[in-house]
Amino acid sequence: MANSATSPAGVQVQGDVTKTAETPKRPRRFGLSARLLILTILFGLLAEVLIYVPYIANYRRNWLENRISAAITAALVLEAAPNGMVSDDLAMQILDSIGAKMVALKIHNSRRMLAVSNMPPQVDVTTDLRNITAMQMLMEALDTLLAPNGRQLRVLGNAPMNGEFTEIVMDETPLRQAMLNFSRNLTMISLLISAITAGLVYGALSLMIVRPVRRLTRAMTAFADNPEDRSRIIKASGRGDEIGVAERELAAMQSQLVGTLQQKNRLAALGLAVAKINHDLRNLLAAAQLLSDRLVTSEDPLVKRFAPRLIDTLDRAIAFCQSTLSYGKAVEPVPARRLVEVAPLIHDARELLGLTADERIAWEEVLEPGLKIDADPDQLARVLLNITRNAVQTLDSAAETATEAGCLRISARREGGAVQIDIADNGPGVPDKARQRLFEAFSGSARPGGTGLGLAIAAELVRAHGGSLALLDAARGARFRITIPDRPAG
């Protein structure tokens, strides 16, 4: 292939590689691995924060309940003293041991102050451990953490001997310091657990997801650098999960793309060659047309009979060459539509196929009398000739194994604002494999050695008229339907 060429569709091919517009690459900030690690750590810390709040609230309640238990023990000691007489030094020692400034009991509607410091404390906030709810525990724990130093806390708890409550007044600063120490230790443990968990999760996900995805990315990047190199097609690992499915689908897509690009390169070279050949062929046909014009003046009856058809055929051949060149430039001529009779176009197709006096293939016509169609006669003639030629070639290929003579049947009728032309044969039909890409150039041929251009060109010409070309289901053989609607009024 030449170093550079331009295909009919305008695709530039250079060095056997199809060049496409390069898309700008976005700057890479954080890879999938880094993002995964960061998210794992953040989620671990978030989980620890959600656990920390109830933990610290429960720690505060246990700390206070321990002080209440110590106060109950001290109250029992004070109650057991002879005549309830306890020296001030002993009372202060008992209060210091439990970290309180006052201890009191309420039993049977009588409130007894068992021990108190020299100066009765002023209470700033009160908490009742007897009927505290979970939400109150959380709110009071947060309040303690934010409290200033020296705040006095009054705590109510259960009392011994069926008493109503035990009451202590204490400085909240030791409680706050204990909670801060607990929080610090819990944070260190949480960070350690989060780091270990993040490492384990990151390692597992990296092995199962990140590395395979990175392999897919490298394979796609390498394939994009040279999409015609089959050695760059990814090798599927055989995994049964979604990654394995992605690998297999990517390999299939890359294989299909390699074949498509190689085919397009060949078509680009073929299109250039066809354009050159078609240009020269058009000049030769033009010269033949000039020579055939002289036949009109001949007095031979046979020449007079066939000369107009010869001239008309040469005109169509020249127009076909011109339209082929236009197709190569991706500029299909707009149909020059007008009302024409259908019957003469079908008769011309039969004569061009050489079936006028040939009995090897039966030709049947079921035409609506005087039927006219709003179409370009030259383009419609090409459509009819392409479809009927395919049918004749198929019937000829199957003649040796056929049990009956070949038959080609053409019917035409008007259905509302459209004309339908059916072309059916009694051949072997169209294989299922060929039906999927029947109207694609170089892909839809159902006959060995065929190019698939005939039906592709016919379908394109019919679509240019706003119509459709379809393969219908048939009990035997193939049946094509051409539908061309009339142009809207005005």
Secondary structure, DSSP 4 states (H G I P E B T S, - for coil): --SEEE-TT--EEETTEE--PPPPPPPP-S-HHHHHHHHHHHHHHHHHHHHHHHHHHHHHHHHHHHHHHHHHHHHHHHHHSGGG---HHHHHHHHHHHT-SEEEEEETTEEEEEEE-SSPPPP-EEEESSS--HHHHHHHHHHHHTPPTT-EEEEEE--STT-SEEEEEEESHHHHHHHHHHHHHHHHHHHHHHHHHHHHHHHHHIIIIIHHHHHHHHHHHHHHH-TT-GGGSPPP---SSHHHHHHHHHHHHHHHHHHHHHHHHHHHHHHHHHHHHHHHHHHHHHHHHHHHHGGGG---HHHHHHHHHHHHHHHHHHHHHHHHHHHHTT-PPPP--EEEEHHHHHHHHHHHTT-SS--SEEEEEEE-TT-EEEE-HHHHHHHHHHHHHHHHHHHHHTTTT-SS-EEEEEEEEEETTEEEEEEEE-SS---HHHHTTTTSTTT---STT--SHHHHHHHHHHHHTT-EEEEEP-SSS-EEEEEEEPPPP-
